[in-house]
Amino acid sequence: MEKIKEIIVVEGRHDSNTLKQYFDCDTIETGGDQLIDTTIDRIARAQKERGVIIFTDPDSPGEQIRRWINERVPGCKNAFIEKKKAKTPHKVGVEHAKKEDLWESLSHCVTFDKENHSLDWNEFIDLGLVGNASLRQAICQRFHIGLCNVKTCYKRLNEMNINATQVRKEMEYVLSNRNHS
C-alpha cells in the first residue's frame, strides 16, 4: 500500500473511504461546497505541518472548492482526475475511480503560484489553444491540470511557470501521436 505523506483534501466521506482503501493516507473532508472557516484553518495547519494535496471531484463544485482552497491556502499541491475515469452512469467523483487512476492522479500533482507570469496572452493565442478545444484539452492532460476552459488553462499554465516553448514541445508530442493513431 503506497504511503502518501501529504494530507489529501477531498469533498466527502466516500472519497476518503476510497482513498484509504487503496493508500496509506490521511484526509480532510470539506463537506462538499459548504467550505467553512474551521475547515480552511485545518487545511492551512495541515499545509504547514505535512503539506496538502487538493483532490476534488472533476465537476463544477469540485473546481469551485479547489479555487477557494488555493486562494486561501497558498502552495497546496493539486491532483486532477479526468471525469471519464471518475464516473458512474449517474454520478461523478473521486470515490468512483479505480486505484490505478487515483494513483496516476496523485503521482502528477501540480502547484500553482499566482506570482508567476511566464506566458503572454498573445503567445497563448498564437499557440492555437484558444480556438482548438481538443488541442487545449490534450495540453491540459499533458500538464496534469485537469480539463479547462481557455481562461483557466491560460491561468494555470502561468501559475505553473510554463512558457510557450514548453507548451510547443508538448504540442509536438500531442500532434505526432495523433498522426500515428
N, C-alpha and C positions, 0 to 999 in steps of 0.2 A: 504494500500500500504506500503510495507516494506521500511524502510529508510536505505540507505547504506551510512555510514559515509565517507568511503574512496572514492577517485576518481577512477573510472574504466577506464582503458586504453583499447580501442578497436581499430580495424583496420579501420572502416569506419562509415559513417553517418547512414547506415541502422542498424548496430549493436547498435549504440547509440539510435536510434529511438525505436528499440525493447525493450531495457533495460528500457528506460524512460517510455514506455507504461505500464510496469509492476511494476517498482520500483521508489521510490523517490531517484534519484541518479544524480550525475554529471559524465561526461565522458570527456576523451581526446581521440581524434581520431588520429591515426598515419598516416592515408592516405595510407594504405596498407604497402608494404615493402619499401617504399621510405622514410625511417625514417631520418629526418633532425635534425641538432643540435638544432634548436629552439624548436622542439617538445620534444627532450630529456631534454632540460632545463626546459620546462613546467612540464614535468613528475617529474624531480628532485625537483622542487619547491613544487609541489603537495605532493610528498612523505614527505617532511619536514613539511608541514602545516597540512595535513589531513591523509596522508597515501595513498597508491596506490594499486589497485588490477589489475594485468595484466590478461586480459581475451581475448586472441586472438583465432582465428579460429583453429580448430583441424586438421590442414594440415601443409605441409612443410613451406610455407611462414609465417604462424602464429607462428610456432615453432622458426623460424629464428628471427622474431620480438621479441618474448619473450626472447630469448637468448641475443639479443643485449641490450634490456632494462635492464635485470637482471645484465649484465656485467657493464653497465654504471650507473645504479641507484640501489645500494645495498639495501637490506631489503624490497623490494616490496613483497607483497603477490601475489600468483599466483592461479587463478581459472582455472580449466580444465573441458571441457565438452567432452563427448565421441562423436566421429564422427557420429555414428549411431543416436545420439539424436540431431544432428545439421545439418541435410542434407535434401535436396530435391532430386528428381531423377537426377538433373543436377548440383547442387551446394552444397557446404558445408560452414557453417559459423554460428557464434553465432546468427545472425539475424533470422535463421530458427528454432531455438529451442523453445520448449514450456516453458511457465512460470515456471512450477514446476521443469523442468530440469535445467533451468537457476538458480533458487533459490537453488537447490541442489548443483550445482557447486559453487555458491558464498558462500554457508554455509560451505564449506570444503576447504577453502583457505590454501595454504602451503607457507612457506617462506624458501628460500634456502640461506645457508651460506657457502661460499667456504672454510672457515677455518675449518669446521667440517670434521673429518675423523673417522667415527665410525665403518666402515665395511671394512675389509680387502678383497682384490680381491680373495684370496684363499677361504675365508669364503663364499663369494658370489658364487663362483663356486660350493663349497660343498653344498650349499643350493639347487642346481639344477636349478638355474634361467638362466643359460647360454644356456643349450640345450633344454629347455622346454618353448617354446614361450607362450603357453596357460597359464601355471602356472605363468610365469613372468607377463603377461598381467593382470591376476587376482590379483596379488600382487600390480601392479601399480594402479589398481582400488581401492583396499583396502586402499592404502595410498594416494589416490586422486592426483596422479602425472601425469595423462594423460598416454596414451599408449606409451610405449617407446621401443626402441631397447635395446640391452644388455648394451652398454656403457652408454647411457643416464639414464637407470634405476639405474645402479650402482652409477653414479654420483649424481643423485637426492636423492637416499636413504642416501648417505653420507652427502650431503648438508643439509638434514633434521635431521641429527644426529640419524638415525635409525641404530640399531645394529642387529646382527644376531639373538639374542633372540627374538627381536620384530618381525623380519621377520618370524621366525619359528612359532610364535604364530599366525600370520595372515595366514601362510601356513596351519596350522592345521585347522583353520576356513574354508578356501577355500576347502581343501580336504575333510573335513567332510560334507560340504554342497554338494559337487559333488557326494559323496557316497549316499546322501539322495535324490538325484534328480531322 
